Amino acid sequence: MINFDYAATTPLDYEAAEIYVKAATEYYGNSSSLHDIGGQSNALLENCRKELASLLGVDKKGLYFTSGGSEGNFLAIEALLSSPNKTGKHILIAMAEHSSVHGVVKRLEKAGYQITLLPFNSSGVIDLFQLEKRITPETVLISIQHVNSEIGTIQPIEIIAKICKDKHIHFHSDFVQSFGKIDLKNTASLVSSFSFSGHKIYGPKGIGGVFISPSISWSPFFPGGTHEKGFRPGTINVPAIAAMTVAAQKIDKQLQEDHRRFLSLRKAFIEEISPIKDSVQIFQAGEDSQLPQIIGMRISGIEGQWMMLECNRLGYAISTGSACQIGMQTPSKTMQALGLDMREAKEFIRISFGKSTTLDNVQKLAQTLVNIVKAFNTNSDR
């Protein structure tokens, strides 16, 4: 089976796995314990916090470890709302936000907040004019995902951050798909908070983090906790944090090389599917606003789930969108944000590249898709 679903998750890097085992067997103490065994674990934890903060270009005082991106989004939004810059109960989020963000705002809506959803333009990017137009004097929080997980479009975080700063609005961004894929040093410190996850960058599952600007005096959602300055309850998973840090260090060193390679693979894929180009719609922005390793597309007349299963039968793992949406009857939030109708939305498939993806893999997958479409159309004409 050849994997083309790296946007969903990645295999654990071998060096990261070795560090996990070493930390779990030699630095196993509770990092909050006051004895020497706990002190050794805490020293490793704080070294990882310092290193990750440096890679992200942020103050380590604002970096907190979580179980992953979903928990991070929830806790970050709750933390920002515990210390708003002004009075109000209006929240503005992108329609295509991750399900964890939609989940928390649904709860907040029941608590009296007004929620406004922003669609994408035809390129899969937030329309900044529409964003500013929908801000009200009551707007206290905006949440916009940095990189869309299904089509890979990159949102103009720097511009949105300036709009929020000028209007005294907290700005949260989900960095799960951009962490380890884009240099975030000039972006991360501009937002009020962001979330990230280890398993998207060849680190372990079940670990991630949140940055909240140290200038924000947030209150914990779960009272009485002592770990991570009360940000979340539960013993800190130091081995997973150490493994994630190693994975982040490795991927950070090859960002530019990876970007060039993925651009080349994307171009090769698009060229290879040219025989069926009249049936294909690729959802993408301009090169400067597009993560090259994620290709979101639809093939007219063929349901994405059927196409995914056919590819699986032939030895290729692709997806029909975010793993958090799989199994739901409604179209993904991204397809809704793009304005697709139900039939079009169900034709969506996602292909995503990783460090093991080769040019030969990409060309063979594209040829497989071409053959499937041709065979499907032939059978449909009978």
KAPE-V650715 format. One line per field, one symbol per residue. ss: DSSP state (H for helix, E for strand, - for the rest). psi: psi as a letter, one per 30 degrees, with the letter a starting at -180 (. if undefined). burial: 1 if it has 24 or more other ideal C-beta (glycine too) atoms within 12 Angstrom, else 0. Layout:
# KAPE-V650715
ss: ???
psi: ???
burial: ???
This chain:
# KAPE-V650715
ss: -EE-E--------HHHHHHHHHHHHH---------HHHHHHHHHHHHHHHHHHHHH---HHHEEEE--HHHHHHHHHHHHH--------EEEEE----HHHHHHHHHHHH---EEEEE-E-----E-HHHHHHH----EEEEE---E-----EE--HHHHHHHHHH---EEEEE-------------HHH--EEEEE----------EEEEE--------------HHHH-------HHHHHHHHHHHHHHHH-HHHHHHHHHHHHHHHHHH-HHHHHHEEEE---HHHE---EEEEEE----HHHHHHHHHH--EE-E-------------HHHHH----HHHH--EEEEE------HHHHHHHHHHHHHHHHHHHHHHH-
psi: kkkhhffellkkkeeeeeeeeeefffhflkffkfleeeeeeeeeefeeeeeeeeefhlkffgkkkafaeeeeeeeeeeeeffilflklhkkklkfgllfeeeeefeeeefggkkkkkkllafggkkjeeeeeefklffjfkkjkkekkfefgkklieeeeeeeeefghkkjkkjgeffkgfkjgegeefflellllkeffggallgkalkkkkffkilkkejlflfkhggellkkkieeeeeeeeeeeeefefgeeeeeeeeeeeeeeeeefgffgfffkjkjlalefgkjffkjklkjkfkkeeeeeeeeeeggkjalgakfffkfkfllleeeeffgkleeeefgklkkklaffkleeeeeeeeeeeeeeeeeeeeeff.
burial: 0111111111011001001100100010101000000000110111111011101101010111111111111111111111111001011111111111111110010000101111111011111100100110001111111111111111111111101100101111111111111101001111111111111111111111111110010100100000111011001111111111111111110010011011001111110110010011111110001111111111111101101101110001111111111000001111111101000111111111111010001101111111011001000000
